[in-house]
């Protein structure tokens, strides 16, 4: 019997409550050596099990999702878990106990509870769905633990990695990867002069910065950059500025309602307004398209890390609220489950040597929903990238691949220069950059 068939025959197990001893919690960050020789944490916690597979109790790996009870990040967390569930359904029952811990207002209390649940003999995996500041708190809280922490926040301000904190990985591409690979393609296919715009928030500003960096490096020039807020008339104002510019094309880092309004405004203008528009996939990838939006998204090239959205949507359609899920987070959860499955079945999760586990996670590689998924030297996600656009096919709207850009990896921002600049042991790395430069 093959290992896959054997796994499919195993029955789900009920997750037992965790009981551990109280130890004082450490709040400061450690060096790599201190981390590898440190002990762990403490107290008791009861979390909600989602699903599990039979395994010897002493070897059961626990994977904890922590996320807010409501809001956009709650949706993202549910999407991640749905992606994990989908992967385990396809590849065999879940090899870990998946738990969840939600919080309303106090992330600190929730982190303290999870810290108290970790046991020295266990291998624990923690998935933190939080904003930048919350992600930093999670990293600091688990710096001394024998736990692998996966961050989902895409901000460039966060730096993970072997020489930063060895147990921290990012399962989501950061905002550099989500935008910069489009720039060299745009120089060759859209024009040499760009107008940059988008929502005025952290993620979209970082994506605009990343595209601008890549575009200038590829030989392009800038007409103007206007990031807009949610004030009434803001979109109309930026559309007017675009109309009066001499830009060859527009890079637009909008999302959700503002993306739809921007595309509609650009589509209904005169010939001067109807410039080529490119952007990250949030510009045209909506969970629900309002009436009339289909025409506006057709033919707009965007950068994506998911080659076949329709296939993934079809796979996840059994979920009762599948249309409300973030499809990019579903893909992330699917790939994360693949990494975890490979660790468990490869025996790495049962090793008492935590440095061996860290090496196994660092070197893991799978073929997932985002191409060949792996981590770079700084433990950031490396995914494949494509340029895609929507087109009518047999009266249906489908995304077509315009260009395959291959693996997209991050520029070396320098560990310690961003994310945790006040760490006393934060020093720049001069040789063998921890983040590989995008070669596209």
C-alpha positions in Angstrom: 0.0 0.0 0.0 1.4 3.5 -0.9 1.9 6.1 1.7 -0.8 8.3 0.2 -3.4 5.5 0.2 -2.4 4.7 3.8 -3.0 8.3 4.8 -6.4 8.4 3.2 -7.5 5.4 5.3 -6.5 6.9 8.6 -9.3 8.2 10.7 -9.7 11.7 12.2 -8.8 12.0 15.8 -10.2 14.4 18.5 -7.7 16.9 19.6 -7.0 16.8 23.4 -6.7 19.9 25.6 -3.2 21.1 26.1 -1.8 21.1 29.6 1.7 22.5 30.4 3.6 24.0 33.2 3.9 27.7 33.9 7.2 29.3 33.1 8.0 33.1 33.0 7.5 34.6 29.6 10.4 36.3 28.0 9.8 39.5 26.0 13.1 40.4 24.5 14.5 39.2 21.1 17.3 36.7 20.9 20.2 35.9 18.7 20.1 32.8 16.6 22.4 30.9 18.9 20.4 31.9 22.0 17.3 30.8 20.2 18.5 27.4 19.4 19.6 26.6 22.9 16.7 28.2 24.7 13.9 26.4 26.6 10.2 27.1 26.1 7.0 28.2 27.5 4.0 27.6 29.5 0.5 27.4 31.1 -2.8 26.0 29.8 -5.1 26.8 27.0 -8.2 25.3 25.4 -8.5 26.1 21.7 -11.1 25.0 19.1 -10.0 22.0 17.0 -10.9 22.2 13.3 -9.8 18.8 12.0 -7.2 16.2 12.7 -5.7 12.8 11.8 -4.8 9.8 13.9 -1.2 9.8 15.1 0.6 8.9 18.2 -0.4 11.5 20.8 3.3 12.3 21.7 4.0 13.1 18.1 0.9 15.1 17.2 1.9 18.5 15.7 -0.3 21.4 16.6 -1.0 24.3 14.2 -2.6 27.4 15.7 -4.3 30.1 13.7 -4.6 33.4 15.5 -6.8 36.2 14.0 -9.3 38.9 14.9 -13.0 37.9 15.4 -14.2 40.3 12.7 -13.1 42.5 9.8 -11.0 41.9 6.7 -8.4 39.9 8.5 -11.0 37.5 9.9 -12.1 36.9 6.3 -8.5 36.3 5.3 -8.0 33.8 8.1 -11.1 31.9 7.1 -9.8 31.9 3.6 -6.4 30.5 4.7 -8.1 27.8 6.7 -10.3 26.9 3.8 -7.2 26.6 1.6 -5.6 24.3 4.1 -8.7 22.2 4.3 -8.9 21.9 0.5 -5.3 20.7 0.3 -5.8 18.1 3.0 -9.0 16.9 1.3 -7.1 16.4 -1.9 -4.0 14.9 -0.5 -5.2 12.9 2.5 -6.5 13.7 6.0 -4.9 16.5 7.9 -1.6 15.4 9.6 -1.8 18.0 12.3 -4.2 19.3 14.9 -5.4 22.6 13.6 -6.5 24.9 16.3 -7.8 28.5 16.3 -7.6 31.4 18.7 -9.5 34.5 17.9 -9.4 37.9 19.7 -11.7 40.9 19.8 -9.5 43.8 21.0 -6.5 42.5 23.0 -4.1 40.7 20.7 -1.6 40.8 23.6 -3.8 38.6 25.8 -4.4 36.1 22.9 -0.6 35.9 22.2 0.0 35.3 25.9 -2.5 32.5 26.0 -0.9 30.8 23.0 2.5 31.3 24.4 1.3 29.5 27.5 0.1 26.6 25.5 3.5 25.7 24.0 5.3 22.6 25.4 9.0 21.8 25.3 8.4 18.4 23.8 6.0 19.6 21.0 6.6 21.0 17.6 4.2 23.8 17.2 3.2 25.8 14.1 1.6 29.3 14.5 -0.1 31.2 11.7 -0.5 34.8 12.6 -3.1 36.9 10.6 -2.5 40.4 11.9 -1.6 43.9 10.8 2.1 45.0 10.8 2.2 46.0 14.5 0.3 42.9 15.5 2.7 40.7 13.5 5.7 42.4 15.2 4.1 41.6 18.6 3.7 37.9 17.6 7.3 37.7 16.4 8.6 39.1 19.7 6.3 37.0 21.8 7.5 33.7 20.2 11.1 34.6 19.7 12.2 32.1 22.4 9.8 29.4 21.7 10.2 26.1 19.9 7.5 27.1 17.4 7.6 27.9 13.7 5.7 31.2 13.1 4.2 31.9 9.7 3.3 35.6 9.1 0.7 36.5 6.4 1.1 40.3 6.4 2.7 41.4 3.1 4.2 44.7 4.3 7.9 45.2 3.3 8.4 46.7 6.8 8.3 43.2 8.2 11.6 41.3 7.9 11.7 37.6 8.7 14.5 35.3 8.2 17.4 33.2 9.4 19.6 36.0 10.5 16.7 38.1 11.9 14.7 35.5 13.8 15.3 31.9 12.7 11.8 30.5 13.5 9.8 33.2 11.5 8.6 32.6 7.9 6.3 34.5 5.6 3.7 32.5 3.7 2.4 35.5 1.7 4.5 37.2 -1.0 5.5 40.7 0.2 4.4 43.9 -1.5 7.6 44.0 -3.5 6.9 40.7 -5.1 3.3 41.6 -5.6 4.2 44.6 -7.9 7.9 44.9 -9.0 8.0 42.0 -11.5 5.4 43.8 -13.6 7.7 46.8 -14.2 10.2 45.3 -16.7 7.2 43.7 -18.6 5.5 47.1 -18.7 8.5 48.9 -20.2 8.5 46.4 -23.1 4.7 46.3 -23.6 3.0 49.3 -22.2 5.3 52.3 -22.6 8.2 54.2 -21.2 6.3 56.9 -19.3 3.9 56.0 -16.5 1.4 57.7 -14.2 1.3 55.9 -10.8 -1.8 56.0 -8.7 -3.7 53.9 -6.1 -5.3 53.7 -2.7 -3.5 55.7 -0.1 -2.7 53.0 2.4 0.4 51.0 3.5 0.1 48.0 1.2 -0.8 49.9 -2.0 1.9 52.6 -1.3 4.5 49.8 -0.9 3.3 48.2 -4.1 3.5 51.6 -5.9 7.1 52.1 -4.5 8.1 48.7 -5.7 6.8 49.1 -9.2 8.4 52.6 -9.4 11.8 51.1 -8.3 11.6 48.4 -10.9 10.3 50.6 -13.7 13.1 53.2 -13.2 15.7 50.4 -13.1 14.3 49.0 -16.3 14.7 52.4 -18.1 11.3 53.9 -17.6 10.3 57.5 -16.6 7.6 59.0 -14.4 4.9 61.4 -15.4 3.3 61.8 -11.9 2.2 59.9 -8.8 -1.1 60.5 -7.0 -2.3 58.2 -4.3 -5.8 58.9 -3.2 -7.9 58.5 -0.1 -11.6 57.7 0.2 -12.8 61.3 0.0 -15.7 62.0 -2.3 -14.4 62.9 -5.7 -10.9 61.6 -5.2 -11.1 59.1 -8.0 -12.6 61.6 -10.4 -9.7 64.0 -9.5 -7.0 61.5 -10.3 -8.7 60.5 -13.5 -8.7 64.1 -14.6 -5.0 64.4 -13.8 -4.3 61.2 -15.9 -6.3 62.7 -18.8 -4.2 65.8 -18.8 -0.9 64.0 -18.5 1.3 62.7 -21.3 1.8 59.3 -19.7 1.9 56.3 -22.0 0.1 54.1 -19.4 -1.1 54.0 -15.8 0.0 51.8 -13.0 -3.0 51.6 -10.6 -2.8 49.9 -7.2 -6.4 50.1 -6.3 -8.5 47.3 -4.7 -12.2 46.5 -4.0 -14.7 49.3 -4.5 -12.1 51.9 -5.4 -10.7 49.6 -8.1 -14.1 49.2 -9.7 -14.8 52.9 -9.6 -11.4 53.8 -11.1 -11.8 51.3 -14.0 -15.3 52.5 -14.7 -14.3 56.2 -14.7 -11.3 55.5 -17.0 -13.5 53.4 -19.3 -16.2 56.1 -19.7 -13.9 58.9 -20.5 -12.8 60.3 -23.9 -9.8 59.0 -25.9 -7.3 60.9 -23.8 -8.6 59.2 -20.7 -8.6 55.7 -22.1 -4.9 54.9 -21.5 -3.5 51.4 -21.0 -3.9 50.4 -17.4 -1.8 47.8 -15.5 -1.6 46.9 -11.9 -1.4 44.2 -9.2 -4.1 41.5 -9.3 -6.3 43.4 -6.8 -7.1 45.9 -9.6 -9.3 43.3 -11.4 -9.7 40.3 -9.0 -12.9 40.9 -7.1 -14.9 38.4 -5.1 -18.0 39.8 -6.6 -18.3 41.9 -9.7 -21.0 44.6 -9.8 -23.1 44.9 -12.9 -21.2 46.5 -15.7 -17.7 45.9 -14.3 -17.0 43.0 -16.6 -16.4 45.4 -19.5 -14.1 47.5 -17.5 -11.7 44.7 -16.4 -11.5 43.1 -19.9 -8.0 43.5 -21.4 -6.4 45.1 -18.3 -3.0 43.3 -17.6 -2.3 42.6 -14.0 0.4 40.7 -12.1 -0.8 37.5 -10.3 0.7 34.6 -8.5 -2.2 32.3 -9.2 -2.2 31.0 -12.8 -5.7 29.5 -12.8 -8.2 31.3 -10.6 -11.2 29.6 -12.2 -9.8 26.2 -11.3 -9.2 27.2 -7.7 -12.6 28.8 -7.4 -14.1 25.5 -8.7 -12.2 23.5 -6.2 -13.3 25.7 -3.3 -16.9 26.0 -4.5 -18.2 23.4 -1.9 -17.6 25.9 0.8 -20.9 27.5 1.7 -19.5 31.1 1.5 -16.9 30.4 -1.1 -17.7 33.6 -3.0 -16.9 35.6 0.1 -13.4 34.1 0.5 -10.2 35.8 -0.5 -9.0 33.7 -3.4 -5.3 34.7 -2.9 -5.5 33.7 0.7 -7.1 30.4 -0.2 -4.1 29.7 -2.5 -1.7 30.7 0.3 -3.5 28.3 2.7 -3.3 25.5 0.2 0.4 25.9 -0.3 1.0 26.3 3.5 -0.8 23.0 4.0 1.5 21.4 1.4 4.6 22.5 3.2 3.2 21.2 6.5 2.2 17.9 4.9 5.7 17.4 3.5 7.3 18.1 6.9 5.1 15.6 8.7 5.4 12.9 6.2 9.1 13.5 5.9 9.6 13.0 9.6 10.9 16.5 10.3 8.0 17.4 12.6 8.9 14.5 14.9 12.5 15.4 15.4 13.7 16.4 18.9 16.4 18.6 17.2 14.7 21.9 16.5 17.5 23.2 14.3 16.9 20.2 12.0 13.2 21.2 11.8 14.2 24.8 11.0 16.5 23.6 8.2 13.7 21.3 6.8 11.2 24.2 6.7 13.8 26.5 5.2 14.6 24.0 2.4 11.0 22.9 1.8 9.7 23.2 -1.8 6.3 22.2 -3.2 4.4 22.6 -6.4 1.3 24.4 -5.2 -1.4 26.8 -6.3 1.2 29.6 -6.8 3.7 27.5 -8.9 6.8 26.2 -7.2 6.5 27.5 -3.7 9.6 27.9 -1.4 11.2 30.3 1.0 14.2 32.5 0.1 17.3 33.0 2.3 15.4 35.4 4.5 12.4 33.1 4.8 10.1 35.2 2.6 7.8 33.4 0.2 9.0 32.7 -3.3 6.2 32.2 -5.8 5.8 32.2 -9.6 4.4 35.3 -11.3 2.3 35.7 -14.4 0.8 38.7 -16.3 -2.9 37.9 -17.0 -5.9 39.7 -18.3 -9.6 39.0 -18.4 -11.2 38.1 -21.8 -14.6 36.8 -23.0 -14.5 33.1 -23.7 -17.7 31.4 -24.9 -19.7 34.2 -23.3 -17.8 33.7 -20.0 -15.2 36.0 -18.5 -11.9 34.1 -18.0 -8.4 35.1 -17.2 -5.8 34.5 -19.9 -2.1 34.3 -19.3 -0.3 37.1 -21.2 3.2 36.3 -20.0 5.0 33.9 -17.6 7.6 35.7 -15.5 8.9 32.7 -13.5 9.9 32.9 -9.9 9.6 36.2 -8.2 11.9 36.9 -5.2 12.5 39.9 -3.0 15.2 42.5 -3.2 17.7 42.5 -0.3 16.3 45.2 2.0 18.9 44.3 4.7 17.9 42.5 7.9 17.6 44.8 10.8 17.2 48.0 8.6 13.5 47.6 8.4 11.0 45.9 10.7 13.1 45.9 13.8 15.6 48.8 13.5 15.9 49.3 17.3 17.1 45.7 18.0 20.5 46.0 19.7 21.8 43.0 17.7 20.4 44.2 14.3 23.3 44.6 12.0 23.3 44.9 8.2 24.6 41.9 6.2 27.2 42.9 3.6 27.8 39.5 1.9 25.4 37.0 0.3 22.2 39.1 0.6 19.5 37.3 2.5 16.9 38.4 -0.1 17.7 37.5 -3.7 17.2 40.2 -6.2 14.4 39.7 -8.7 16.0 38.7 -12.0 13.0 39.3 -14.2 
